[in-house]
Amino acid sequence: MIRGLRPLLRGSTYSGMLFAYCGALASLPLVPFALLPTLVWPSAPYGVKAVLVLLVWAALIGSVGLARTTRRALIAFARHLLKVPLPDPVTPRRPASSRGTRSTPAVPSGADHWRTPLWLLLHGALGWAGALTSGVLLLMGIALPGGWLGAEAGLSLFGWSLRSGGGWQSWVVALGCLLLAAVVCVVVTGVLRWLAPKLLGPSSAEQLALMAEREQRLAERNRLAHELHDSIGHTLTATTIQAAVAGEVLSADPVAARAALRGIEESARAALEDLDYVLGVLREEKADTAPHRTLAELPELLDRLRHAGAVLEVELSGEPAQVQGTLSRAAYRILQEGLTNALRHGTGGPIGVRVAVAPDRLELGVVNGASAGARTGAGVFRTSGHGLPGLAERVRLLHGEIEVGPDGPQHWRLAVRLPVRVSA
């Protein structure tokens, strides 16, 4: 019993009824235009005039729903008054062609095109029905007990008549009328809430667009996780080694100690820039421009490693600066991860770095001395947690090839080949 009365006590029920009233009031300005056919055909029978006016009125109401701004306004009001979680409308787009042309907005299907006009018609009809019914019940509930305001009111139901001032029966009927008015609010609000997701919710094309946007956001977050792993992992490894070097040579070689400390500062600053950007995106804040780490910054990365005491044997061919965009950023992160693992798990010998740029491909390589565990199959990258899977996924997304494993009895090699696609 109490559970059944809960909808009558909720404020959202009456805010939903207010939404229904708004639908009825919004259709009133169209009534004069709906009466124009009666002026053109004044001799028509009354029944024909009434039907003609209703049809023209319905057509005018439905035509308002063809505008995109109308649907956006209806969704906003439904969220606020009906308390229905409706997403903002999106523009469905056709997928881009394989030739790289930009995607174009998709044309809604016929059923989707008429959903908003149908909602307006049902919204207006429910608003008028609810307003008239609840209004009559409220007036009866007020006027029946004692003839308030000097009104003479009566109720005739199934041959039984009751007039105002008729004793306790009039009070019982008045309370029943008020209760029925509240029930009408519950019913109208419930019907509108049931209809809203079906007529104002996303269409099938919009659902596909929302899924595509959600998938794109997840892919972006996954990419950011890889970026953060690469940047922070490299920084912690490099700064640990640089701090150890600075501690060992602080008294004997202050210049080398200062160089190691400067390398720690530069690595930490770069990692903080990456961290600030990633956290801003994950918090869905308006982040600053993403820090671009490309092959153009490769010399700075190598210098920081040299400050850490690493011995590098660098082999560059072609022009790395000519590699642009996503490929250049991915290449930088691949080399950063490879060098980080070489520092962390290598034997301390020379680290070979190879970057070869050809017209149709980009080749990257890192070779370092392998520990006994690596030579017996433990693998340099296994202990790093996400290093090898992250590298493999990054290379796969770029349609490249990756090879990781022993290179002879004393070395470990990372080799990556990425295709270079020349834009038309």
C-alpha positions as CSV (number, residue, x, y, z in Angstrom):
1,M,0.0,0.0,0.0
2,I,2.7,2.5,1.1
3,R,4.8,1.4,-1.9
4,G,2.0,2.1,-4.3
5,L,1.6,5.6,-2.9
6,R,5.3,6.6,-3.3
7,P,4.8,7.9,-6.9
8,L,2.1,10.2,-5.6
9,L,4.6,11.8,-3.2
10,R,7.6,12.3,-5.6
11,G,8.3,15.7,-6.8
12,S,9.5,14.2,-10.1
13,T,5.9,13.1,-10.8
14,Y,4.6,16.7,-10.8
15,S,7.6,18.1,-12.6
16,G,6.8,15.5,-15.3
17,M,3.2,16.7,-15.3
18,L,4.5,20.3,-15.7
19,F,6.4,19.0,-18.7
20,A,3.1,17.7,-20.1
21,Y,1.4,21.0,-19.5
22,C,4.2,22.7,-21.4
23,G,3.5,20.5,-24.4
24,A,-0.1,21.5,-24.3
25,L,0.7,25.2,-24.0
26,A,3.3,25.1,-26.7
27,S,0.7,23.9,-29.2
28,L,-1.7,26.9,-28.5
29,P,0.0,29.4,-30.8
30,L,-0.7,27.1,-33.7
31,V,-4.5,27.0,-33.1
32,P,-5.2,30.2,-35.2
33,F,-3.4,28.7,-38.2
34,A,-5.4,25.5,-37.8
35,L,-8.6,27.5,-37.9
36,L,-7.8,29.0,-41.4
37,P,-9.4,26.1,-43.3
38,T,-12.8,26.8,-41.6
39,L,-12.6,30.3,-43.1
40,V,-11.9,29.0,-46.5
41,W,-14.8,26.5,-46.3
42,P,-17.4,28.1,-44.0
43,S,-20.3,26.0,-45.3
44,A,-18.8,22.7,-44.2
45,P,-20.6,20.7,-41.5
46,Y,-19.5,21.2,-38.0
47,G,-18.1,17.6,-37.7
48,V,-16.1,18.0,-40.9
49,K,-14.7,21.4,-39.6
50,A,-13.7,19.9,-36.3
51,V,-11.8,17.0,-38.0
52,L,-10.2,19.3,-40.5
53,V,-9.0,21.6,-37.7
54,L,-7.6,18.7,-35.7
55,L,-5.8,17.3,-38.8
56,V,-4.3,20.7,-39.7
57,W,-3.3,21.3,-36.1
58,A,-1.6,17.9,-35.9
59,A,0.3,18.6,-39.1
60,L,1.5,21.9,-37.9
61,I,2.6,20.4,-34.6
62,G,4.5,17.6,-36.4
63,S,6.2,20.0,-38.8
64,V,7.8,21.8,-35.8
65,G,9.5,18.5,-34.9
66,L,11.4,18.3,-38.2
67,A,13.9,21.0,-37.0
68,R,17.0,19.6,-35.3
69,T,16.9,22.5,-32.7
70,T,13.5,21.3,-31.6
71,R,14.7,17.9,-30.8
72,R,17.7,19.3,-28.9
73,A,15.4,21.5,-26.8
74,L,13.0,18.7,-26.1
75,I,15.8,16.4,-24.9
76,A,17.1,19.1,-22.6
77,F,13.7,19.7,-21.1
78,A,12.9,16.0,-20.8
79,R,16.2,15.5,-18.9
80,H,15.4,18.4,-16.5
81,L,11.6,17.8,-15.9
82,L,11.0,14.1,-16.7
83,K,14.3,13.1,-15.1
84,V,15.1,10.8,-18.1
85,P,18.8,10.3,-18.8
86,L,18.8,11.1,-22.5
87,P,22.1,11.7,-24.3
88,D,22.6,14.7,-26.5
89,P,21.8,14.1,-30.2
90,V,24.8,13.3,-32.3
91,T,25.3,13.6,-36.1
92,P,25.7,10.1,-37.5
93,R,28.4,9.9,-40.2
94,R,29.0,7.5,-43.0
95,P,32.4,5.8,-42.7
96,A,35.1,7.3,-44.7
97,S,36.1,5.6,-47.9
98,S,39.2,3.6,-48.3
99,R,40.8,6.5,-50.3
100,G,40.9,8.6,-47.2
101,T,38.1,10.9,-47.9
102,R,36.4,12.7,-45.0
103,S,33.3,11.1,-43.6
104,T,30.0,12.8,-44.4
105,P,26.8,13.1,-42.3
106,A,24.4,10.2,-42.9
107,V,20.8,10.8,-43.8
108,P,18.4,9.5,-41.1
109,S,16.1,6.7,-42.1
110,G,12.4,7.4,-42.6
111,A,11.4,6.0,-39.2
112,D,14.0,8.0,-37.4
113,H,13.0,11.2,-39.3
114,W,9.5,11.1,-38.0
115,R,10.2,10.2,-34.4
116,T,10.4,13.8,-33.1
117,P,7.1,14.9,-34.8
118,L,5.4,11.8,-33.4
119,W,6.7,12.7,-29.9
120,L,5.4,16.2,-30.3
121,L,1.9,14.9,-31.2
122,L,1.8,12.5,-28.3
123,H,3.3,15.0,-26.0
124,G,0.6,17.6,-26.9
125,A,-2.2,15.0,-26.7
126,L,-1.1,13.7,-23.3
127,G,-0.7,17.3,-22.1
128,W,-4.2,18.3,-23.1
129,A,-5.7,15.1,-21.8
130,G,-3.9,15.3,-18.5
131,A,-4.5,19.1,-18.1
132,L,-8.3,18.8,-18.8
133,T,-8.8,15.7,-16.6
134,S,-6.7,16.8,-13.7
135,G,-8.1,20.3,-13.9
136,V,-11.7,19.1,-13.7
137,L,-10.8,16.8,-10.8
138,L,-9.1,19.5,-8.9
139,L,-12.0,21.9,-9.4
140,M,-14.4,19.3,-8.2
141,G,-12.2,18.5,-5.2
142,I,-12.2,22.2,-4.2
143,A,-15.8,23.0,-5.0
144,L,-17.7,20.0,-3.6
145,P,-17.0,20.5,0.1
146,G,-19.4,23.3,1.3
147,G,-19.7,25.2,-1.9
148,W,-16.5,27.3,-1.5
149,L,-16.4,30.6,-3.2
150,G,-20.2,30.6,-3.4
151,A,-20.2,27.9,-6.1
152,E,-22.9,25.4,-6.7
153,A,-21.3,22.1,-7.7
154,G,-22.7,18.7,-8.2
155,L,-21.7,15.2,-9.2
156,S,-23.8,12.7,-11.0
157,L,-22.5,9.2,-11.4
158,F,-24.5,6.1,-12.4
159,G,-27.7,7.9,-11.5
160,W,-26.5,9.0,-8.0
161,S,-26.4,12.7,-7.5
162,L,-24.3,14.7,-5.0
163,R,-24.4,18.5,-4.6
164,S,-22.1,20.7,-2.7
165,G,-22.7,21.0,1.0
166,G,-24.1,17.5,1.0
167,G,-22.3,16.4,4.2
168,W,-19.4,14.1,4.8
169,Q,-20.0,12.3,1.5
170,S,-19.0,15.4,-0.4
171,W,-15.7,15.5,1.5
172,V,-15.0,11.9,0.7
173,V,-15.7,12.5,-2.9
174,A,-13.6,15.6,-2.9
175,L,-10.7,13.7,-1.5
176,G,-11.2,11.0,-4.0
177,C,-11.1,13.6,-6.8
178,L,-7.9,15.1,-5.5
179,L,-6.4,11.6,-5.3
180,L,-7.5,10.8,-8.8
181,A,-5.9,14.1,-10.0
182,A,-2.6,12.9,-8.5
183,V,-3.0,9.5,-10.2
184,V,-3.6,11.2,-13.5
185,C,-0.2,13.0,-13.0
186,V,1.5,9.7,-12.2
187,V,0.0,8.0,-15.3
188,V,0.8,10.9,-17.7
189,T,4.3,11.3,-16.4
190,G,4.9,7.5,-16.6
191,V,3.7,7.3,-20.2
192,L,5.9,10.2,-21.2
193,R,8.9,8.6,-19.4
194,W,8.2,5.4,-21.3
195,L,8.0,7.2,-24.6
196,A,11.0,9.5,-24.2
197,P,13.8,6.9,-24.7
198,K,11.9,5.4,-27.7
199,L,11.2,8.7,-29.5
200,L,13.8,11.1,-28.2
201,G,16.5,8.6,-27.4
202,P,19.3,7.9,-29.9
203,S,18.3,6.2,-33.2
204,S,20.1,3.2,-34.5
205,A,22.5,5.4,-36.5
206,E,23.1,7.6,-33.5
207,Q,23.8,4.6,-31.3
208,L,26.4,3.4,-33.8
209,A,27.9,6.9,-33.7
210,L,27.9,6.9,-29.9
211,M,29.6,3.5,-29.8
212,A,32.2,4.8,-32.3
213,E,32.9,7.8,-30.1
214,R,33.1,5.6,-27.0
215,E,35.5,3.2,-28.8
216,Q,37.6,6.2,-29.9
217,R,37.7,7.5,-26.3
218,L,38.7,4.1,-25.0
219,A,41.4,3.8,-27.7
220,E,42.7,7.2,-26.8
221,R,42.8,6.3,-23.1
222,N,44.6,3.1,-23.9
223,R,47.1,5.1,-26.0
224,L,47.6,7.6,-23.1
225,A,48.2,4.7,-20.7
226,H,51.0,3.4,-23.0
227,E,52.4,6.9,-23.3
228,L,52.4,7.4,-19.5
229,H,54.0,4.0,-19.0
230,D,56.7,4.7,-21.5
231,S,57.5,8.2,-20.2
232,I,57.4,7.5,-16.5
233,G,59.2,4.1,-16.8
234,H,62.0,5.6,-18.8
235,T,62.3,8.6,-16.4
236,L,62.5,6.5,-13.3
237,T,65.0,4.2,-14.9
238,A,67.2,7.0,-16.2
239,T,67.0,9.1,-13.0
240,T,67.9,6.1,-10.8
241,I,71.0,5.4,-12.8
242,Q,71.9,9.1,-13.0
243,A,71.4,9.5,-9.2
244,A,73.7,6.5,-8.6
245,V,76.3,8.0,-11.0
246,A,76.1,11.4,-9.3
247,G,76.6,9.8,-5.9
248,E,79.7,7.9,-7.0
249,V,81.5,10.8,-8.6
250,L,80.2,13.7,-6.4
251,S,83.6,14.2,-4.7
252,A,86.0,13.0,-7.4
253,D,84.3,14.6,-10.4
254,P,81.8,17.4,-9.6
255,V,81.4,18.3,-13.2
256,A,80.1,14.8,-14.0
257,A,77.9,14.9,-11.0
258,R,76.4,18.2,-12.1
259,A,75.8,16.7,-15.5
260,A,74.0,13.7,-14.0
261,L,71.8,16.0,-11.9
262,R,71.0,18.1,-14.9
263,G,70.0,15.0,-16.8
264,I,67.7,14.1,-13.8
265,E,66.1,17.5,-14.0
266,E,65.5,17.4,-17.7
267,S,64.0,13.9,-17.6
268,A,61.8,14.8,-14.7
269,R,60.5,17.9,-16.4
270,A,59.6,16.0,-19.6
271,A,57.9,13.3,-17.6
272,L,55.9,15.9,-15.7
273,E,54.7,17.5,-18.9
274,D,53.4,14.1,-20.1
275,L,51.8,13.4,-16.7
276,D,50.0,16.7,-16.6
277,Y,48.6,16.2,-20.1
278,V,47.5,12.6,-19.4
279,L,45.8,13.5,-16.1
280,G,44.0,16.4,-17.7
281,V,42.6,14.2,-20.4
282,L,41.6,11.4,-18.0
283,R,39.7,14.0,-15.8
284,E,38.0,15.2,-19.0
285,E,39.3,18.6,-18.5
286,K,40.4,21.0,-21.3
287,A,44.0,19.9,-21.3
288,D,46.8,21.9,-22.9
289,T,48.3,20.9,-26.2
290,A,49.7,17.3,-26.1
291,P,53.4,17.2,-25.6
292,H,54.8,15.9,-28.9
293,R,57.7,13.5,-28.5
294,T,58.9,12.7,-32.0
295,L,62.0,11.5,-33.7
296,A,63.1,15.2,-33.8
297,E,63.6,14.9,-30.0
298,L,65.7,11.7,-30.3
299,P,69.0,13.6,-29.8
300,E,67.8,15.0,-26.5
301,L,66.8,11.5,-25.4
302,L,70.2,10.1,-26.3
303,D,71.9,12.9,-24.5
304,R,70.0,12.2,-21.3
305,L,71.0,8.6,-21.5
306,R,74.7,9.6,-22.0
307,H,74.4,11.7,-18.9
308,A,73.2,8.6,-17.1
309,G,76.4,6.9,-18.0
310,A,75.2,4.8,-20.9
311,V,77.5,4.1,-23.8
312,L,75.6,4.5,-27.1
313,E,76.5,3.4,-30.5
314,V,74.1,5.3,-32.8
315,E,73.6,4.5,-36.5
316,L,71.3,6.9,-38.4
317,S,70.5,6.7,-42.0
318,G,68.1,8.8,-43.9
319,E,66.3,11.9,-42.5
320,P,64.4,11.0,-39.3
321,A,63.0,14.6,-39.2
322,Q,61.1,13.8,-42.4
323,V,59.0,11.2,-40.6
324,Q,55.9,13.1,-39.3
325,G,52.7,12.7,-37.3
326,T,51.7,9.5,-35.5
327,L,54.5,7.4,-37.0
328,S,57.2,9.8,-35.7
329,R,55.6,9.9,-32.2
330,A,55.2,6.1,-32.1
331,A,58.8,5.6,-33.3
332,Y,60.1,7.8,-30.5
333,R,58.1,5.9,-27.8
334,I,59.3,2.5,-29.2
335,L,62.9,3.6,-29.0
336,Q,62.4,5.1,-25.5
337,E,60.9,1.8,-24.3
338,G,63.7,-0.2,-25.9
339,L,66.4,2.0,-24.4
340,T,64.7,2.0,-21.0
341,N,64.7,-1.8,-20.9
342,A,68.3,-1.9,-22.2
343,L,69.3,0.3,-19.2
344,R,67.2,-1.7,-16.7
345,H,68.1,-5.2,-17.8
346,G,71.3,-4.9,-19.8
347,T,74.8,-5.8,-18.7
348,G,76.0,-2.2,-18.8
349,G,77.9,-2.6,-22.1
350,P,77.4,-0.5,-25.2
351,I,73.8,-0.1,-26.4
352,G,73.4,0.0,-30.2
353,V,70.7,2.3,-31.6
354,R,69.7,2.1,-35.2
355,V,67.2,4.3,-37.1
356,A,66.9,3.9,-40.8
357,V,64.5,6.0,-42.9
358,A,63.6,4.7,-46.3
359,P,60.9,6.0,-48.7
360,D,58.6,3.1,-47.9
361,R,59.6,2.0,-44.4
362,L,61.1,3.0,-41.1
363,E,63.4,0.6,-39.3
364,L,64.2,0.9,-35.6
365,G,66.6,-1.2,-33.6
366,V,68.1,-1.5,-30.1
367,V,70.8,-4.0,-29.3
368,N,72.3,-4.4,-25.8
369,G,74.3,-6.9,-23.8
370,A,72.0,-9.7,-22.4
371,S,72.2,-11.1,-18.9
372,A,72.4,-14.8,-18.2
373,G,68.6,-14.9,-17.5
374,A,67.9,-13.3,-20.9
375,R,70.2,-15.7,-22.7
376,T,68.5,-18.7,-21.1
377,G,65.0,-17.5,-22.2
378,A,63.8,-15.4,-19.3
379,G,63.7,-12.4,-21.6
380,V,64.6,-8.9,-21.0
381,F,61.1,-7.5,-21.4
382,R,59.3,-10.1,-19.3
383,T,60.1,-8.5,-16.0
384,S,59.0,-5.0,-17.2
385,G,55.4,-5.9,-17.0
386,H,53.8,-4.0,-19.9
387,G,56.8,-3.3,-22.0
388,L,56.7,-6.0,-24.7
389,P,52.9,-6.2,-25.0
390,G,52.7,-2.4,-25.3
391,L,55.3,-2.4,-27.9
392,A,53.7,-5.2,-29.8
393,E,50.3,-3.5,-29.7
394,R,51.7,-0.2,-30.9
395,V,53.5,-1.8,-33.8
396,R,50.4,-3.8,-34.7
397,L,48.3,-0.7,-34.9
398,L,50.8,0.8,-37.3
399,H,50.7,-2.4,-39.5
400,G,54.4,-3.0,-38.7
401,E,56.6,-6.0,-37.7
402,I,58.4,-6.5,-34.4
403,E,61.2,-9.0,-33.5
404,V,62.4,-9.4,-29.9
405,G,64.9,-12.0,-28.8
406,P,68.5,-13.1,-28.4
407,D,71.0,-11.8,-31.0
408,G,73.8,-14.3,-30.7
409,P,75.1,-15.6,-27.4
410,Q,75.8,-12.2,-25.7
411,H,73.2,-9.7,-27.0
412,W,69.5,-9.0,-27.0
413,R,67.9,-7.3,-29.9
414,L,64.7,-5.3,-30.5
415,A,63.9,-4.8,-34.2
416,V,60.9,-2.9,-35.6
417,R,59.8,-2.3,-39.2
418,L,57.1,0.2,-39.8
419,P,55.5,1.1,-43.2
420,V,55.7,4.7,-44.3
421,R,52.6,5.8,-46.0
422,V,52.9,8.8,-48.2
423,S,49.8,11.0,-48.2
424,A,48.3,11.8,-51.6
